[in-house]
C-alpha cells in the first residue's frame, strides 16, 4: 500500500533543541521540505513535516510512505498512491507565495486546482474536501453552531465578491447602527473569511466608517479574493483572557492550550504569545486554565462534531481544533466564553506543548487510519 503525505507549510515549527528523541535523526532531505526560518542559517522544523516523519518512521514496513511537496500537487502524482494525507492542504496552496507569486488571482486558481485534484483523485484524501470547505465557510458553521446552542460572537457578514459602492454604503450603515444600538461600542473588528495567522484582522473606530482608509481596506480584501468579510463587536477581554484552544484527534479530546496574543504583534511575521495549560495538564508555576471552564468548553467542543461533515467511512476528522474566546457582550455576572473559530489543520504549537507531543499523537492516528484501509 502506497501512502503520500504532502508537506510544505514552513510554519508552526519546533526548534531543534526541543526535538523529542524519535525526531532527532530526521534526515536533511525531509527537514528541508518544510522548515521555518528563525534567522540567518537558523531554522525550525514545521509541524506538518514532524508529523509526516513520525508516520514514515513508525508505520509498519509493508507500507510505503512518501513525503511530497507543493511541486507534487498533480492528479497523476496523487494517483500513484492509495492514500494521501494533505498536511499541506488547499489553504496553504492558496497562500503560498512560491506558488502564486503574490498574485491573488493566481492564488484562487491554485486553491481551485488543488480542490479539483482532490475531487478527481481515485484514492482516499485526508482531511476530506467537504470538511475543509465547510470549515472555510465561517458564516455557515457559525450559524450552525448558534442553532445547536454553542455561543458565538454576534457577527455581520459582507460578501466581498459582490462588493460595490452601493452595498458598501449599506454595510457602513449596518455597522454604525449595530455599534450604536446593539453593541453599544465605539470600536469593532473586521477579518476576512478563509484566512489564517490573523491576516486581514483590523480594529476600527466607528468614526472611521466611510473614511478612505476603511474603503481602501474593503477593496484590498476584495482584491485578495477572500469570499466574505466578518464584522464583530470588539471584545476588549480578548486581550486579557486566554483564548482556549482544544485539540480533538479522531473526535476525542486530546489536550488544550491557552493563548494571549499581544495586540501590537497581530498581522506581524512573529506574533508574541503567552501560554497557559489546563490545571490537570500542567506543572507548578505554569499559568493554568480553570477546570470548571475546561469542562464547559469540552462540552461545547464535543457538540461541534454534530455539525461537521463525516467522511464516507463515517470517521471523525483526523484533527480539529475548537477555539474559544472571552467574553460575550452580555450582562451576566460570570464571564461567558464563545466559539471563535474551528480549525481543520491547526497550528500545533509543538514548541509550547510540554505535556503532550502533538506530532506523535497525530502521527499515531494517521498510522491507525492507514492500517484500517
N, C-alpha and C positions, 0 to 999 in steps of 0.2 A: 504494500500500500504506500503510495507516494503522497507526502504531505508538504505543503508550502506555507511559510509564514512570511507575510510582507511586512517589512520594517523600513524605517527611514524618517521618523518624526523629528529626530535631532533635538529633542526637548525632554523635560521631566526626567532628569538624569540622576544617576547615583555616582558619587565620586569614587575613585579607585580605592581610597583609604577606607571606604565603607563597604567594599565588596564582601558579601558572605563567602564562606570558604568555597562553595561549589562554583562561584563565578570567577575565582582568581586565575583560572587557567584559560580564560576566553582568548582565542587567537585574534591577532590584529585584523585578519580579514573579516571577522564578524564585528569586532568593535567598531571598525571604520564604516560599517553600514549605517550606523545611527548613533551619533555622538553629539554632545552639546559643548560648545566652546566656552570655556571659562576665562581664558586669556591666551596670550601667545604661547602656542605649543601645549596648552593645558586643556584637557577635555574630560568630561564625564560620560559614562555610558547611558544612552537613552533607555528608558524603562522598557520600551517595546522590544528592543534588542536583548535586554536582560531576560525577559520572559521567553523570547524565542530560543535563546541559548539554553535555558533550563530545559525546555522541551527537547531540543536536539540532544542534549547530554543525557537525559534521564528516560526518554522514551525507549521501549524495547527495540532492540537492534533490527527486528524484522521490518520496522517502519523506516522508510527513507525520508528524512526531514531536511528540507532545503530552506535557506533564508533568502528571500528575494528583496529587491529594491524597487524604487519607483520606476526604474527603467524596464522592469519586467511586467509592468501592468499592461498586458496584452492578452486577448482571448486565447490565442494559440498557445501562449506560455501557460496560462492557467489550466487549460485542458490537458496538460501533461500530468496533472495532479488529481487525486481523488478528493482531496480536501484542501481548502485554502483558508488560513486564518489571516484576516486583514487587520493586523495591529496598526499598520499604516493604511488608513481607510479613505473613502472618498472625501471627507472633510479635509484631511491633511493634504490630499492631492489638490484640492481647491485652493488651499492657502500657500502651497509650496512654490516659492519664487524660482527655484531651479526648473520648475515645470512651466509656470505661467509667465515668467519674466516680468512680473509686476503688472501684467495686463489683466484687468478684471474680467473682460470678455473671454479671454483665454482660460482664466480660472474657472468660470462657469462651464465652459466647454469641456474642460478636463474632468470636472466633477460629473457632468452628464456622461462622459465617455466611460469613466470608471463604473458608474451605476449600470450602464448598458452592458458592460463586460460581465458584471456580476449576474445580471438577468439572463445572459446567454450562456454562462458557464454551466457545464454539464455536471459538475461535482457539487460538493457542499461548501458553501461560503459562510464563514462565521466571523463577525456577527451578521445576522441576516439583514438583507436590504430593507424589508418592511419595518424592522425595528429602528434602523438608522433613520429612515425617512420620517417615521413617526416622531422620534425624539428631536430631530432637527426642526420640526414644525412646532415651535414652542407654544404658539397660540392654541393649537389643538390639545396638547397634553395638559396645559394649564387649565383649560376649560373642562377637560375630562376629570382632572383632579378635583376641581371645585365641585363637580357633580357628585362625587363619591365621598365628599366630606373632608378632603385634605385641604387645610387652609393655604391660600395663596395671597400674594400682594395684589391689590387692585391695580389693573393694567388696562391701558388703552393700546390698541393695535392700529398701525398705519401701514397701508400697502405701498411700499416704495416703488414697486414696478409700474404702478399706475399714477405715480405722483406727478402733479402739475400745479400750476399756480392757484387754480380754483380750489382743489381739495386740500392744498397746503394751508390755504386761508381757513378752511373749515377745521383742519387739525388744530391750528393755533387757537381758534375759538373754543374748541372742546377742551384743550389743555387748560386754558385760562379759567373756564367755568369749573372744571374739575378741581383745580387748585383752590379756587376762591370759595366754592360752595360745599365741597365734599371733603377734600383732603385738608383744607384749612392750613395751607402752607404757601410759602413764597418760593419754595425750591422743589424741583422734580428732577428725575433722571431719565435718560434715554439710552437704549442699547439695541443694536440690530439683532435680528434673528439670524441663526446659523453662523455664529462666531464663537470663538474661544479666547482665553487669555485676556479677557477684558477689552478686546479690540472694539473700538467704536463707542465704548462707555463714556458718557458725558453727564456732568451735573450742571443744571441750569437754574437761573433765577427767572421767575415769571416775567420780570421786566425785560428779559432778553428775547421773549417771544416776538417774532416779526423782525428781529434785527438781521443784518446782513450775515452775521456770524451764524445765527440759527438756520437761516435759509441755505447758506453755503454748506453747512453740516448735512442738511437733508439731501442736498444734491450730491454730496460726496458719498453718502451711504447708498444712494440710488446707483451712482456710478460704479460702486463696488459690487453691484449685482446682488446685494442682500435682499431677500424677499419682503421682509416686514421690519418695521421699527416698533419697539416696545417703549411705552411711556409709563412711568410708575411714580408713585409717591416716593419721595426721598426719605429713606429710613435712617435717621441720624444714629440710631442704636447700632446699625450695621458696622460702624467704625469703632464700636466699643465692645460689643459682644461677639463671641465666636460664631462664625458660620460653621455649622457642624456637618461634616461630610461622612455619610455612611456608605460603606462598600459592601456590595452584595455579590457573591460568586455563586452562580447557578441558583439564584433566588434565595440563598441563605445568607444571613448576616455574617460578615467576616470580621470587620473591625471599623473603627471610626477615628477621625482626626478633626480637631477644631482649628480654624484658621482666622486670623485677623490680618487683613491686608492694609498696610499703611496707605491712606488715601493719596498721598503725593507720589506713590510709586505705581499707581494704576496707569495702564497704557504704556509702561516703560518696558525695556528689554528684561529687567530684573525686578520683579515685584518683591517688596520687603514684607515678609510674612512672619508672624509669631504663631506658635503651635500649642495646642492643648490636646489632652487624651482622656478617654473615659476613666473614671475613678478606678474601675476594676481592671483596667488595661495599662496602668501607669505605675511609676515608682515615686517614692517620696521626693518632694522637691519639684515635681512637674506641675504645670498648670493643668488642672483637672476639669472634666466635664461632669456635671451633676448626674447621678444615676437616675433620679426621677425624670429628669429631662431626657436622658438617653432612652428610657423605657417608652416615653411618649413618642419620640422620634422614630424609634424602631417600629412602633405600631403604624405610624403614617407611612414609613418607608415600605413596609410589607404590603400595604394596600396599593401602592403604586403598581405592583405586579398584576393587579386586577385589570389594568387598562393597557398594559404593554403587549404588543403582538408576540405570540409564541412562534417558534419555527415549526416546520412540517412534522418534526418528531415530538412536538409538544414539550420541548426543552425550555427551561428558563434561559434568559440571556447569560452568556459567559460571564460578563462583568457589567454591573450597573452601579452608579454612584448617585445617591439622592442627597442633595444639598439643601440644608435648612438654615434660613436667616432669621434674625431677630431685629425688630419686633413688629408685629402688626400694629397698624394705626387704629387702635381702639381704646376704650376707657377701662379695660379690665385692670384690676389691681396687680395681677400677676402678668408678667410679660409673656406674650404668645409668639412662638416660632411659626414660620410659614415655609412651605416648599418654595425654594428659589429656583432650583434647576434640577434636571435629570441629565446625567451624562452616560453614554453608552461605551465610550472608550476614554475614561477619565485619566487625568493626571493621578499618579500613584504616590507621589512624594516619597520615593524609595529612600532618600537620604534622611527623611524625617519620620520614619515609622520604626522606632526602636523595638517595638513589641510584636511586630508582625512583619514577616518578609513577604510583601505583596507580589513580588516577582515569582517566588516559589509557589505561592498559593494559587495564582492564576495559571502558572505552568502546569501544576498538578491537575487542575480541572481540564486543561486542554488535552493532557495525556489521557485522562479518563474518557473524554469525548472521542478521541482517536480510537481507543480500544473498543468503544461501543459501536463503531461503524461496521 
